[in-house]
Amino acid sequence: MSRVNYNTKQKESLLEYIRTLNKDFDAKDIYEGMNKEVGLTTIYRYLDSLVEENLLEKDTCNKKVKYRYLEECKCENHFYLKCRNCNRLFHIDCDCLNELYEEIRKEHNFMIDHRNIVLSGLCGKCSEDC
């Protein structure tokens, strides 16, 4: 049975709000940030839907669920840089990383989950502050 994705005003406003966030978030962050305009149950349902649509990444760590907005792009492989200071996530399309991905696939017969390749470090702004 295929699932139909319904785009409602609430879902669009939720996605618009998420796009403004520059950090990982949870459902309660959205609930508070949107001034409780959308119910918490509805937010959880929409977040799950956005994960299925590959617009969000869901991360469960230490029994806490966090989400991360994935910039919409047309590239095949998704590589991200995550600043360990401000927690911003930057999507990058880099030929040398694409070559590394292919090298690992061919030489080691290993398929990397290209939706979850995150390199951590310091962004330009945070490295200037150090």
C-alpha positions in Angstrom: 0.0 0.0 0.0 1.6 3.3 -1.0 1.5 6.2 1.3 0.2 9.5 0.0 2.0 12.6 1.2 -0.4 15.3 2.0 0.9 18.9 2.0 -1.1 21.0 4.3 -0.7 24.5 5.5 0.5 23.2 8.9 3.1 21.0 7.3 4.3 23.8 5.0 4.6 26.2 7.9 6.4 23.6 9.9 8.9 23.0 7.1 9.4 26.8 6.7 10.2 27.1 10.3 12.6 24.1 10.2 14.5 25.7 7.3 15.3 28.7 9.6 16.9 26.5 12.2 20.7 26.2 12.1 21.0 23.4 14.6 19.7 20.0 15.5 16.3 20.1 17.0 13.6 17.9 18.6 9.8 18.0 18.4 9.5 20.1 21.5 11.9 22.7 20.1 9.5 23.1 17.1 6.4 23.2 19.4 7.9 26.0 21.5 9.4 27.8 18.5 6.1 27.9 16.7 4.4 29.3 19.8 2.4 26.1 20.3 0.4 26.8 17.1 0.7 23.2 16.0 0.0 20.3 18.4 2.9 18.1 19.5 1.3 14.9 18.1 0.8 16.6 14.7 4.5 17.8 14.9 5.7 14.2 15.5 3.6 12.9 12.6 4.9 15.6 10.2 8.5 15.0 11.3 8.2 11.3 10.5 6.7 12.2 7.2 9.6 14.6 6.4 12.1 11.9 7.3 10.4 9.6 4.9 10.6 12.3 2.2 14.4 12.6 2.9 14.0 16.3 4.0 15.0 15.5 7.6 17.5 13.2 9.1 16.5 11.5 12.4 19.2 10.7 14.9 18.6 8.7 18.1 21.4 9.1 20.6 21.2 8.5 24.4 17.5 7.8 24.1 16.9 11.3 22.7 15.6 11.9 19.2 17.0 14.8 17.3 16.3 15.9 13.7 18.4 17.7 11.2 17.2 19.6 8.1 18.7 18.3 4.9 19.1 21.0 2.3 17.3 20.1 -0.9 19.7 19.4 -3.7 19.9 17.5 -6.9 23.2 15.6 -6.2 23.4 11.9 -5.7 25.7 11.8 -2.7 25.1 13.8 0.4 28.1 15.0 2.3 27.8 17.3 5.3 30.2 19.4 7.4 29.0 19.8 11.0 30.5 22.5 13.2 31.2 21.1 16.6 30.9 24.6 18.1 27.7 26.1 16.7 26.2 22.7 15.4 25.4 24.2 12.0 25.2 21.6 9.2 26.5 22.5 5.7 25.7 20.4 2.7 28.7 20.1 0.3 29.0 18.7 -3.2 32.7 17.9 -3.6 34.2 16.0 -6.5 37.0 14.6 -4.4 34.5 13.2 -1.9 32.5 11.7 -4.7 35.7 10.1 -6.0 36.4 8.7 -2.5 32.9 7.3 -2.4 33.4 5.5 -5.7 36.8 4.3 -4.7 35.4 2.7 -1.5 32.6 1.2 -3.5 34.8 -0.3 -6.2 37.9 -1.3 -4.3 36.3 -2.4 -1.0 32.9 -3.6 -2.3 31.4 -1.4 0.4 28.3 0.8 -0.1 28.4 3.9 2.1 25.1 5.3 3.3 25.5 8.6 1.4 22.7 10.2 3.4 24.7 10.1 6.6 28.3 11.2 5.7 29.1 13.9 8.2 32.5 15.4 8.8 32.9 17.4 11.9 35.2 20.3 12.6 34.9 24.1 13.0 33.1 26.4 10.5 34.8 29.5 9.3 32.9 31.8 11.7 33.6 29.7 14.7 37.3 29.1 13.8 37.7 32.9 13.6 36.4 33.2 17.1 39.0 30.7 18.5 
